[in-house]
Amino acid sequence: MGGPRDVAAAMMVHAAPMDHIGMGSLAISSWKVAYTGRTSHAAAMPHKGVNAADAMMIAQVAISAYRQQMIPGGVVSGIVTGGGEAPNVIPGRVTADYDCRAATFDDLVALKDRVRKCFEAGALATGAELELADVGRDYADLVQDHGLGRAYRRAAAALGRDVDRPGFDGDKGGSTDMGNVSHVVPTIHPMIGYACGEAIMHNPEFTRFGTTPGADKAVLDGGLAMAWTAVDVASDEAARERLLAALSSREPRPAGR
């Protein structure tokens, strides 16, 4: 990361069903997965084929079995994006997208090693060829700055917003490149809430509520709360000196690739 070398603090708000400060996020790595086998007639000459779908199935079963011993906070999720052409043809190529998440970047490295072996098991058992391709950069876990968080809470409260949901070091959910920023620059990533009925994030219904007047107000409140937070910490001598001291002594150690 070369961007934030002269930045003393970073802030971003995210839409949500409620206001929240202090929630972390998981480190994540994403893969494009492909098995290449050999097609053949599924009835006349199945023994001449190499079944790429079986390779994927073995990998999925291995990952499911691994979950019992998976490090706490570890999450593996994925979808099959291509899985054969016809039922009378041994699948010659199967593709999938997979995410590995963990509570810390170090845990993510260990988790990825085990999951990679699960995919290798599918190739070994069937004779299919495995391709694992990284998707973008890994995201590190999010580290929220408590001092900035307290200033944001005061600013949001002045706008009539209740941000007294679980405080710092609470639940971790989702992943964001703001996590990488937070390992270099003091960071907060609050949630800004608005009425959305029973809808949840990453659901089409939640998108519909994002065009309401309440959502528009949340955008304005979020921007104003961050601006007031910046004024607060810049005006407070102790807070300002803490951030400037961190800036002057910073040795960037980017988390992730």
C-alpha positions in Angstrom: 0.0 0.0 0.0 1.6 3.3 -1.1 -1.4 5.6 -0.8 -1.9 6.6 2.8 1.7 7.4 3.9 0.8 11.0 4.8 -2.7 10.3 6.1 -3.2 10.5 9.9 -6.6 8.7 10.0 -9.1 7.0 7.7 -12.9 6.7 7.9 -15.7 5.1 5.9 -19.3 4.3 6.7 -21.3 1.4 5.3 -25.1 1.2 4.9 -26.8 -1.2 7.3 -30.2 -1.8 9.0 -28.9 -0.1 12.2 -26.1 2.2 13.4 -23.1 0.4 14.7 -19.5 1.2 15.6 -16.7 -1.2 16.5 -17.6 -4.3 14.5 -14.6 -5.9 12.8 -14.3 -7.8 9.6 -12.6 -11.0 8.5 -9.5 -11.4 6.4 -10.4 -12.9 3.0 -8.7 -14.5 0.1 -10.6 -15.5 -3.1 -9.9 -18.1 -5.7 -11.0 -19.1 -9.1 -11.0 -22.9 -9.2 -11.0 -25.1 -12.2 -10.6 -28.9 -12.8 -9.9 -30.1 -16.3 -10.5 -33.8 -17.0 -11.4 -35.6 -20.2 -14.9 -36.0 -21.7 -16.3 -39.3 -22.8 -19.6 -41.0 -23.3 -21.1 -41.6 -19.8 -22.6 -45.0 -20.8 -20.5 -46.4 -23.7 -17.0 -45.4 -22.5 -17.1 -43.9 -19.0 -13.8 -45.5 -18.2 -12.1 -43.4 -20.9 -13.1 -40.2 -19.2 -11.6 -38.2 -16.3 -14.5 -36.8 -14.3 -13.9 -33.1 -13.4 -17.2 -33.0 -11.5 -16.0 -35.8 -9.2 -12.9 -33.9 -8.5 -14.9 -30.9 -7.4 -17.2 -33.2 -5.3 -14.2 -34.7 -3.5 -12.9 -31.2 -2.7 -16.2 -30.1 -1.4 -16.6 -33.1 0.8 -13.0 -32.6 2.1 -13.8 -29.0 2.9 -16.9 -30.0 4.8 -15.0 -32.6 6.8 -12.4 -30.0 7.6 -14.9 -27.6 9.1 -15.0 -29.6 12.4 -11.3 -28.8 13.0 -11.4 -25.4 11.3 -9.8 -22.6 13.3 -12.4 -20.5 15.2 -13.6 -17.7 12.9 -12.7 -19.6 9.8 -15.3 -19.5 7.0 -15.1 -21.2 3.6 -17.8 -20.5 1.0 -18.1 -21.1 -2.7 -20.3 -21.8 -5.7 -19.9 -24.0 -8.8 -20.0 -21.8 -11.8 -19.7 -24.5 -14.5 -20.3 -28.2 -14.2 -20.6 -30.2 -17.4 -22.5 -30.1 -20.7 -24.9 -33.0 -20.7 -25.8 -36.0 -18.5 -24.5 -38.5 -21.1 -21.1 -36.8 -21.1 -18.4 -37.3 -18.4 -17.7 -33.6 -17.4 -14.4 -32.6 -18.8 -14.2 -29.2 -17.0 -15.7 -27.8 -13.9 -15.2 -24.3 -12.5 -16.0 -22.7 -9.1 -15.5 -19.5 -7.1 -14.4 -19.9 -3.5 -13.7 -17.5 -0.6 -11.6 -18.3 2.5 -12.0 -16.0 5.5 -10.4 -15.9 9.0 -10.3 -13.7 12.0 -6.7 -12.6 11.4 -4.4 -12.6 8.4 -2.1 -15.1 10.0 -5.1 -17.4 10.5 -6.1 -16.9 6.9 -2.7 -18.1 5.7 -3.0 -21.3 7.6 -6.7 -21.8 6.5 -5.8 -21.4 2.9 -3.1 -24.0 3.1 -5.6 -26.6 4.4 -8.2 -25.7 1.8 -5.7 -25.8 -1.0 -5.0 -29.4 0.0 -8.7 -30.2 -0.1 -8.7 -29.1 -3.8 -5.5 -31.0 -4.5 -7.2 -34.1 -3.0 -9.9 -33.9 -5.7 -7.2 -33.8 -8.4 -5.2 -36.6 -6.9 -8.2 -38.9 -6.5 -9.6 -38.4 -10.1 -6.6 -37.6 -12.2 -8.0 -34.2 -13.2 -5.8 -31.2 -13.5 -6.3 -28.4 -10.9 -6.0 -24.7 -11.5 -6.2 -22.3 -8.5 -6.0 -18.6 -9.4 -6.0 -15.7 -6.9 -8.7 -13.1 -7.4 -7.4 -9.6 -6.7 -5.6 -8.9 -3.4 -6.2 -10.5 -0.1 -8.0 -8.3 2.4 -6.7 -8.2 6.0 -8.9 -8.2 9.1 -10.3 -4.8 10.2 -8.8 -3.1 13.3 -11.0 -0.3 14.5 -9.3 2.7 16.3 -11.0 3.2 19.7 -10.2 6.9 19.9 -11.7 7.7 16.5 -14.6 5.5 17.3 -15.5 7.4 20.5 -15.3 10.7 18.5 -17.6 9.3 15.8 -20.1 8.1 18.4 -20.3 11.6 19.9 -20.8 13.1 16.4 -23.5 10.5 15.5 -25.2 11.1 18.8 -25.3 14.8 18.1 -27.2 13.9 15.0 -29.7 11.9 17.0 -28.3 8.5 16.1 -28.0 5.7 18.6 -24.7 3.9 18.2 -24.7 2.1 21.5 -24.8 -1.4 19.9 -21.9 -3.7 20.9 -18.7 -1.8 21.2 -15.2 -2.5 20.0 -13.9 -6.0 19.4 -17.4 -7.3 18.9 -18.7 -9.6 16.1 -16.8 -9.8 12.9 -18.7 -10.0 9.6 -17.9 -9.6 6.0 -14.6 -8.4 4.6 -13.3 -5.2 3.2 -10.1 -3.7 1.8 -10.5 -1.1 4.6 -9.0 -3.9 6.7 -5.7 -3.4 4.8 -5.8 0.3 5.4 -6.5 -0.2 9.1 -3.2 -2.1 9.5 -1.3 1.1 8.4 -3.6 4.0 9.4 -5.8 4.5 12.4 -9.2 3.6 11.0 -12.9 3.4 11.7 -15.6 1.8 9.6 -19.0 2.4 11.2 -22.4 1.3 10.0 -24.9 4.0 9.2 -28.5 2.7 9.6 -31.8 3.4 8.0 -35.3 1.8 8.0 -35.4 -1.2 5.8 -38.1 -3.4 7.2 -37.1 -7.1 7.4 -34.5 -6.8 4.6 -30.9 -7.8 5.2 -27.7 -6.7 3.5 -26.9 -8.3 0.2 -30.5 -9.0 -0.4 -32.5 -7.4 -3.3 -35.1 -6.0 -0.9 -32.3 -4.1 0.9 -31.4 -2.5 -2.4 -35.0 -1.2 -2.8 -34.8 0.5 0.6 -31.6 2.2 -0.5 -33.5 4.6 -2.6 -35.8 5.9 0.2 -35.6 9.4 1.8 -34.3 7.6 5.0 -31.4 6.2 3.1 -30.6 9.6 1.6 -30.6 11.1 5.1 -28.3 8.3 6.2 -25.8 9.2 3.5 -25.8 12.9 4.6 -25.6 11.9 8.3 -22.7 9.6 7.6 -20.7 12.3 5.8 -21.5 14.9 8.4 -20.6 12.5 11.3 -17.2 11.7 9.7 -16.6 15.5 9.1 -17.4 16.3 12.8 -15.2 13.4 13.9 -12.3 14.9 11.9 -12.9 18.3 13.5 -13.2 16.7 17.0 -9.8 14.8 16.9 -8.1 17.8 15.2 -9.3 20.1 17.9 -8.5 17.9 20.8 -4.8 18.2 21.6 -4.3 14.7 23.1 -6.2 13.0 20.2 -4.3 15.1 17.6 -0.9 14.4 19.1 -1.7 10.7 19.3 -2.5 10.5 15.6 0.4 12.7 14.6 2.8 10.7 16.7 1.6 7.5 15.0 2.0 9.1 11.6 5.6 10.2 12.2 6.6 6.8 13.5 4.8 4.8 10.9 6.6 1.9 9.2 4.1 0.7 6.6 3.7 -3.1 6.9 0.9 -3.9 4.4 -1.2 -6.9 5.3 -2.2 -9.0 2.3 -0.6 -9.5 -1.1 
